[in-house]
Amino acid sequence: MNLSHPATTPRLFVLNVSAGAVLSMTPDGKDQQVIASHCHIPDGVAVDADAGRVYWTNMGVPSADDGTIERAGLDGSNRVTIVPQGVTHTPKQIHLEKQTGKLYWCDREGMRVMRSDLDGSAVETLVVAGDSAADLGDQTKWCVGIAVDPVAGQIYWTQKGSDNAGVGRILRAGIEIPAGQTAADRSDVEVWLDRLPEPIDLEIDHAQRMLYWTDRGDPPTGNTVNRAPLDAPAGQARPEIVLTHLMEGIGLALDLPGERMFVTDLGGSVYVAGLDGSEGHPILFAQGNLTGIAYAELPAAKA
């Protein structure tokens, strides 16, 4: 019996804010292809390899409230806006939850955690962290990074705080709003970790029950990739810094079978390292301003 897996091709999907583009490349930074151009300040990206689709958020101009979410084929075909202007303010990191067929994202100036179906319909607000008008200048309420833990039935998100203020937080709550409560008054929101420089994007290693995140604040604890046990009680997580010397770290993607991570920063670099940060090194640098990154094993015919 042949138990070999179907042939796959690994690809990175990287967002270049300077170019307004979604890029695809091999994990060594070569064979770069432009999947989409003229993107309006792209920030978060997620890939559905089986369906042959890539999703990304466009922050837009915060004062204009014109953020959107788009979807396209892995070759850039069939590009469509699935969440139009006026629905979400400043969408940041996006997460694709395959089991339930949902997209989750954080809305920074909207101060919300949101989700929708994969076609952009059935948009819901799961968490309201502040009033988008009254609290607009309060960066402690800006929601940025998002991750979903379907095993424990929880969502995690970051609220970064102002630059280098040391008031960044990672929070968590149930995936579903408790009965009889609303996104603004739900009682199950916990501060999982606080007093961080500027936590940005989140990723989960579900097998090892480990949460990873980037932090773009100042050294020594900022400009890093960190991790901590996912099931730590709120307020008791002990972060481990696994990668340092980023130039304002933003995007994070885990290749769990390959036991490695990929990281982007606003300085224009893409880094690869082991999950423990070992052998970390840049595979690209001076690429402009980079934000979101996703890793995917694509069926060979779709690469």
C-alpha positions as CSV (number, residue, x, y, z in Angstrom):
1,M,0.0,0.0,0.0
2,N,1.3,3.4,-0.9
3,L,0.9,5.7,2.1
4,S,2.8,8.7,0.6
5,H,1.2,12.0,0.8
6,P,0.1,13.9,-2.4
7,A,2.8,16.1,-3.8
8,T,2.7,19.6,-2.3
9,T,4.6,22.8,-2.9
10,P,5.4,25.1,0.1
11,R,4.8,28.8,-0.5
12,L,5.0,32.0,1.5
13,F,2.4,34.7,1.0
14,V,3.7,38.1,2.1
15,L,2.1,41.5,2.2
16,N,4.2,44.5,1.0
17,V,2.6,47.8,2.2
18,S,5.1,49.9,0.2
19,A,4.1,48.2,-3.0
20,G,0.4,47.6,-2.1
21,A,0.9,44.0,-3.1
22,V,0.2,40.4,-2.1
23,L,3.3,38.4,-3.0
24,S,3.9,34.6,-3.3
25,M,7.3,33.0,-3.0
26,T,9.2,29.9,-2.1
27,P,10.3,29.6,1.6
28,D,13.8,30.8,0.7
29,G,12.4,34.0,-0.7
30,K,12.8,33.1,-4.4
31,D,10.4,32.8,-7.3
32,Q,8.5,35.9,-6.2
33,Q,5.1,36.4,-7.9
34,V,2.6,39.3,-7.5
35,I,-0.7,37.8,-6.6
36,A,-2.5,41.1,-6.2
37,S,-1.5,44.8,-6.7
38,H,-3.1,48.1,-5.9
39,C,-4.1,46.9,-2.4
40,H,-5.1,49.6,0.0
41,I,-2.6,49.2,2.9
42,P,-2.7,45.4,3.2
43,D,-2.1,44.0,6.7
44,G,-3.2,40.5,7.4
45,V,-3.2,37.4,5.2
46,A,-4.6,33.8,5.4
47,V,-4.5,30.9,2.9
48,D,-6.9,28.1,2.2
49,A,-4.7,25.7,0.3
50,D,-7.5,23.1,-0.3
51,A,-9.9,25.6,-1.8
52,G,-7.1,27.5,-3.6
53,R,-7.8,30.9,-2.1
54,V,-5.9,33.6,-0.4
55,Y,-7.6,36.2,1.9
56,W,-6.2,39.5,3.0
57,T,-7.2,42.6,4.9
58,N,-6.8,46.2,3.7
59,M,-6.5,48.7,6.5
60,G,-7.3,51.6,4.3
61,V,-6.9,55.1,5.7
62,P,-8.1,55.1,9.4
63,S,-9.6,58.6,9.2
64,A,-11.7,57.5,6.2
65,D,-13.1,54.3,7.7
66,D,-12.5,52.5,4.3
67,G,-11.0,49.2,5.3
68,T,-11.9,46.1,3.4
69,I,-11.2,42.3,3.1
70,E,-10.5,40.7,-0.3
71,R,-10.2,37.2,-1.6
72,A,-8.5,35.8,-4.7
73,G,-7.3,32.5,-6.3
74,L,-3.7,31.5,-5.5
75,D,-2.7,32.9,-8.8
76,G,-4.5,36.2,-8.3
77,S,-7.5,35.2,-10.4
78,N,-11.2,35.8,-9.4
79,R,-10.2,38.7,-7.1
80,V,-13.2,40.0,-5.2
81,T,-13.9,42.3,-2.2
82,I,-15.9,40.2,0.3
83,V,-16.1,42.7,3.2
84,P,-16.7,46.1,1.7
85,Q,-16.0,49.6,3.0
86,G,-18.1,50.7,6.0
87,V,-18.4,47.2,7.5
88,T,-15.1,47.0,9.3
89,H,-13.0,50.1,10.1
90,T,-9.3,49.1,10.1
91,P,-9.0,45.3,9.7
92,K,-5.6,43.9,10.8
93,Q,-4.5,40.3,11.3
94,I,-7.0,37.7,9.8
95,H,-7.4,34.1,10.8
96,L,-9.1,31.3,8.7
97,E,-10.9,28.7,10.8
98,K,-11.5,25.8,8.5
99,Q,-13.6,23.6,10.9
100,T,-16.4,26.2,11.1
101,G,-15.8,28.0,7.8
102,K,-15.2,31.3,9.4
103,L,-12.8,34.3,9.0
104,Y,-11.8,36.1,12.2
105,W,-10.0,39.4,12.3
106,C,-9.2,42.4,14.6
107,D,-10.5,45.9,13.7
108,R,-8.0,48.4,15.1
109,E,-9.7,51.8,15.2
110,G,-13.0,50.0,15.2
111,M,-11.9,48.5,18.5
112,R,-13.5,45.2,17.7
113,V,-12.9,41.5,17.2
114,M,-15.0,40.3,14.3
115,R,-15.8,37.3,12.1
116,S,-17.7,36.4,9.0
117,D,-18.4,33.4,6.7
118,L,-15.8,32.7,4.0
119,D,-17.7,34.8,1.5
120,G,-17.8,37.8,3.8
121,S,-21.4,37.3,4.7
122,A,-22.9,37.0,8.2
123,V,-20.5,39.6,9.7
124,E,-20.5,39.5,13.5
125,T,-18.8,41.5,16.3
126,L,-17.6,39.2,19.0
127,V,-15.8,41.7,21.2
128,V,-16.1,45.5,21.6
129,A,-13.0,46.9,23.4
130,G,-14.0,50.6,23.2
131,D,-16.1,53.2,21.5
132,S,-14.6,54.0,18.1
133,A,-15.5,57.7,18.4
134,A,-15.1,58.5,22.1
135,D,-12.0,56.3,22.6
136,L,-10.3,56.8,19.2
137,G,-7.1,58.1,20.7
138,D,-6.8,55.4,23.3
139,Q,-4.4,52.9,21.7
140,T,-4.8,50.5,24.6
141,K,-8.2,49.6,23.1
142,W,-6.9,49.0,19.6
143,C,-7.3,45.4,18.6
144,V,-4.6,44.1,16.3
145,G,-3.7,40.4,16.3
146,I,-6.0,37.4,16.4
147,A,-5.8,33.6,16.9
148,V,-8.5,31.0,17.5
149,D,-8.2,27.9,19.7
150,P,-11.2,25.7,18.7
151,V,-10.1,23.0,21.2
152,A,-10.7,25.2,24.2
153,G,-13.3,27.2,22.4
154,Q,-11.5,30.5,22.9
155,I,-10.2,33.5,20.9
156,Y,-7.0,35.4,21.6
157,W,-6.3,38.9,20.5
158,T,-3.8,41.7,21.1
159,Q,-4.3,45.3,22.2
160,K,-1.0,46.9,21.6
161,G,-1.2,50.2,23.4
162,S,0.8,53.3,22.4
163,D,4.4,53.1,21.1
164,N,6.8,51.5,23.6
165,A,4.5,52.3,26.5
166,G,4.7,48.8,28.1
167,V,0.9,48.6,28.3
168,G,0.3,46.1,25.5
169,R,-2.0,43.1,26.4
170,I,-3.0,39.7,25.1
171,L,-6.7,39.0,26.0
172,R,-8.9,35.9,25.5
173,A,-12.6,35.1,25.7
174,G,-14.9,32.3,24.5
175,I,-15.5,32.0,20.8
176,E,-19.2,32.5,21.4
177,I,-20.7,35.4,23.3
178,P,-22.2,34.1,26.6
179,A,-26.0,33.8,26.5
180,G,-27.8,37.0,27.4
181,Q,-24.7,39.1,26.9
182,T,-23.4,41.4,24.2
183,A,-20.0,41.9,22.5
184,A,-19.6,45.1,24.6
185,D,-20.5,43.7,28.0
186,R,-19.5,40.0,27.9
187,S,-18.2,38.8,31.2
188,D,-15.7,36.2,30.0
189,V,-13.0,38.5,28.7
190,E,-9.7,37.8,30.5
191,V,-6.3,39.6,30.3
192,W,-4.1,36.7,29.6
193,L,-0.9,38.7,29.6
194,D,-0.1,42.4,30.1
195,R,2.7,44.9,30.5
196,L,4.0,44.0,27.0
197,P,5.8,46.6,24.8
198,E,3.6,46.3,21.6
199,P,2.2,42.8,20.9
200,I,1.1,42.5,17.3
201,D,0.3,39.2,15.5
202,L,-0.5,35.8,17.1
203,E,-0.2,32.2,16.0
204,I,-0.9,28.9,17.8
205,D,0.9,25.6,17.8
206,H,-2.1,23.5,18.7
207,A,-0.2,20.2,19.2
208,Q,2.2,21.8,21.7
209,R,-0.5,24.1,23.1
210,M,1.8,27.1,22.6
211,L,0.9,30.7,21.7
212,Y,3.5,32.7,19.7
213,W,3.4,36.4,19.0
214,T,5.4,39.3,17.5
215,D,6.2,42.4,19.5
216,R,7.3,45.6,17.7
217,G,8.3,47.7,20.8
218,D,11.8,48.6,21.8
219,P,14.4,46.0,23.0
220,P,15.1,44.1,25.0
221,T,11.6,42.7,25.2
222,G,10.3,44.4,22.1
223,N,11.3,43.7,18.4
224,T,11.0,40.0,19.3
225,V,9.0,36.8,18.8
226,N,7.7,35.3,22.0
227,R,5.9,32.3,23.1
228,A,4.1,31.0,26.2
229,P,2.0,27.9,27.1
230,L,-1.5,28.5,25.8
231,D,-3.3,26.9,28.8
232,A,-1.6,29.1,31.4
233,P,-4.1,30.7,33.7
234,A,-4.8,34.4,33.0
235,G,-2.0,36.6,34.3
236,Q,0.3,33.7,35.0
237,A,1.9,33.1,31.6
238,R,5.7,33.3,31.5
239,P,6.8,34.5,28.1
240,E,9.9,33.1,26.5
241,I,11.7,35.3,23.9
242,V,12.7,33.1,21.0
243,L,13.8,35.6,18.3
244,T,15.3,39.1,18.7
245,H,16.7,42.0,16.6
246,L,13.6,42.5,14.4
247,M,13.0,45.9,12.9
248,E,9.5,46.4,14.2
249,G,8.2,42.8,13.9
250,I,4.7,42.3,12.5
251,G,3.8,39.1,10.6
252,L,4.2,35.6,11.9
253,A,3.6,32.2,10.3
254,L,4.3,28.8,11.7
255,D,5.3,25.8,9.6
256,L,4.7,23.2,12.3
257,P,5.6,20.0,10.3
258,G,8.9,21.7,9.4
259,E,9.4,23.0,13.0
260,R,10.1,26.5,11.8
261,M,8.6,30.0,11.8
262,F,8.6,32.8,9.3
263,V,8.5,36.5,10.5
264,T,8.2,39.8,8.7
265,D,9.1,43.3,9.9
266,L,8.4,46.9,8.8
267,G,12.1,47.2,8.0
268,G,11.5,45.0,5.0
269,S,12.9,41.7,6.1
270,V,11.6,38.1,6.1
271,Y,13.2,35.8,8.6
272,V,13.2,32.0,9.1
273,A,14.0,30.3,12.4
274,G,13.3,27.1,14.3
275,L,10.2,27.2,16.6
276,D,12.6,27.8,19.4
277,G,14.3,30.6,17.6
278,S,17.4,28.6,16.7
279,E,19.3,29.3,13.4
280,G,17.3,32.5,12.9
281,H,18.4,34.5,9.8
282,P,16.9,36.7,7.2
283,I,16.0,35.3,3.8
284,L,15.0,38.7,2.4
285,F,15.8,42.2,3.5
286,A,15.2,45.8,2.3
287,Q,11.9,44.8,0.6
288,G,10.0,47.9,1.7
289,N,7.5,47.7,4.5
290,L,6.2,44.2,5.1
291,T,3.2,43.3,7.3
292,G,1.3,40.0,7.2
293,I,2.7,36.6,6.2
294,A,1.2,33.1,5.7
295,Y,2.8,29.7,5.1
296,A,0.9,27.1,3.1
297,E,1.6,23.6,1.6
298,L,-0.2,23.9,-1.7
299,P,-1.3,21.0,-3.9
300,A,1.3,20.8,-6.6
301,A,-1.2,21.7,-9.3
302,K,-2.1,24.9,-7.5
303,A,1.4,26.2,-6.6
